[in-house]
């Protein structure tokens, strides 16, 4: 028996916010996968082998780098993206273990990532205003 299109109510599918969280998850994973080995090579091999002088990584130079607007972008990206990566893993881990369902777990996980990211930015602004 054929159904007429007029007989079935047409509903628009509910939009999902998952692509946003999955993109932050993947960006955080790539950030960690690229930065951790690079920093480890620089600090653990570069300095002891004499490829990089310890003077190039002194406190004043690193402080100038971190408080530069471009440096802020890199440092915040290196902190914020892995936070979302970790919270996405926790959210889906809780879901897989059937410990959390619905929006509350999503709000707690991603909300804590936003809260910690905001705290990092606030601390950076506080320290940069105090030092300069």
C-alpha positions in Angstrom: 0.0 0.0 0.0 1.4 3.4 -1.0 1.3 6.2 1.4 0.6 9.6 0.2 3.2 12.3 1.0 0.3 14.4 2.4 -0.5 11.7 4.9 2.9 11.7 6.6 3.9 14.8 8.6 7.2 16.3 7.5 9.6 17.1 10.3 12.9 18.6 9.9 15.7 16.6 11.4 17.2 18.0 14.6 20.6 19.6 14.0 23.4 18.0 15.9 26.2 19.9 17.6 28.5 16.8 17.4 30.6 18.1 14.4 31.7 21.1 16.5 32.9 18.8 19.4 34.5 16.3 17.0 36.4 19.0 15.2 37.7 20.4 18.6 38.5 16.8 19.6 40.6 16.1 16.4 42.3 19.5 16.6 43.3 18.8 20.2 44.6 15.4 19.2 46.7 16.8 16.4 48.0 19.6 18.6 49.2 17.2 21.2 50.6 14.8 18.6 52.6 17.6 17.0 53.7 19.7 20.0 54.7 17.1 22.6 57.3 15.3 20.4 58.6 18.7 19.2 59.0 20.1 22.7 60.5 16.8 23.9 63.1 16.8 21.1 63.9 20.4 21.7 64.4 20.1 25.5 65.5 16.5 25.9 67.8 16.2 22.9 68.4 19.7 21.5 69.9 21.3 24.6 72.1 18.3 25.7 73.5 17.7 22.2 74.2 21.4 21.8 71.9 21.9 18.9 70.0 24.6 20.9 71.7 26.7 23.5 70.1 27.0 26.9 70.4 30.8 26.5 67.9 30.7 23.7 65.3 29.2 26.1 66.0 31.5 29.1 63.1 33.0 31.1 63.2 36.5 29.5 63.0 35.1 26.0 60.2 32.7 26.8 58.3 35.4 28.7 58.5 37.7 25.7 57.3 34.9 23.4 54.4 34.0 25.6 53.2 37.6 26.1 53.4 38.4 22.4 49.9 38.2 20.8 51.1 35.6 18.3 52.7 33.6 21.1 49.4 33.9 23.1 47.6 32.3 20.2 50.0 29.4 20.1 50.0 28.9 23.9 46.2 29.1 24.2 45.8 26.8 21.3 48.2 24.4 23.0 46.2 24.5 26.2 42.6 24.9 25.0 42.5 22.3 22.2 43.9 19.4 24.3 41.3 20.4 27.0 38.5 19.9 24.6 40.2 16.7 23.3 40.3 15.3 26.9 36.8 16.3 27.8 35.4 14.8 24.6 37.1 11.5 25.5 35.7 11.7 29.0 32.2 12.5 27.7 32.2 9.6 25.3 33.9 7.3 27.8 31.1 8.0 30.3 28.6 7.4 27.6 30.2 4.0 26.6 30.3 2.9 30.3 26.6 3.9 30.5 27.4 6.3 33.4 26.1 9.4 31.8 23.3 10.1 29.4 21.7 13.2 28.1 22.7 16.8 28.1 23.9 17.0 31.7 27.1 15.0 31.0 27.7 17.0 27.8 27.3 20.3 29.7 29.6 19.2 32.5 32.3 17.9 30.2 32.3 20.7 27.6 31.4 23.3 30.1 34.5 22.4 32.2 36.6 22.7 29.1 35.2 26.2 28.4 35.6 27.2 32.1 39.2 26.0 32.2 40.0 27.7 28.9 38.5 30.9 30.2 40.5 30.6 33.4 43.7 30.1 31.4 43.0 33.3 29.4 42.1 35.2 32.6 45.3 34.1 34.3 47.3 35.1 31.2 45.7 38.5 31.1 46.3 39.0 34.9 49.9 38.1 34.7 50.6 40.1 31.5 49.0 43.2 33.1 51.0 42.7 36.3 54.3 42.3 34.4 54.0 44.9 31.9 
